[in-house]
Amino acid sequence: MLTLFPSGFVEQQVNIFAHGAGLVWGAIIATAMWIGSSYSAQSFKS
C-alpha cells in the first residue's frame, strides 16, 4: 500500500495531521481551562 505513494509522502501527511491535532487539542484545553477558571472565579464572588 505504501508503494502507491512517493517516498516520504505518508510520513509528511502524518506529521501534518499530528501537528494540526496538537494545535486543536491545545486550543480545546486552553479554552476549557479559561472557562473553568472564570467559572470558579464567579462562584467564589457570589
Residue, then its C-alpha position, 0 to 999 in steps of 0.5 A: m500500500l505504501t508503494l502507491f505513494p512517493s517516498g516520504f509522502v505518508e510520513q509528511q501527511v502524518n506529521i501534518f495531521a499530528h501537528g494540526a491535532g496538537l494545535v486543536w487539542g491545545a486550543i480545546i484545553a486552553t479554552a476549557m481551562w479559561i472557562g473553568s477558571s472564570y467559572s470558579a472565579q464567579s462562584f467564589k464572588s457570589 
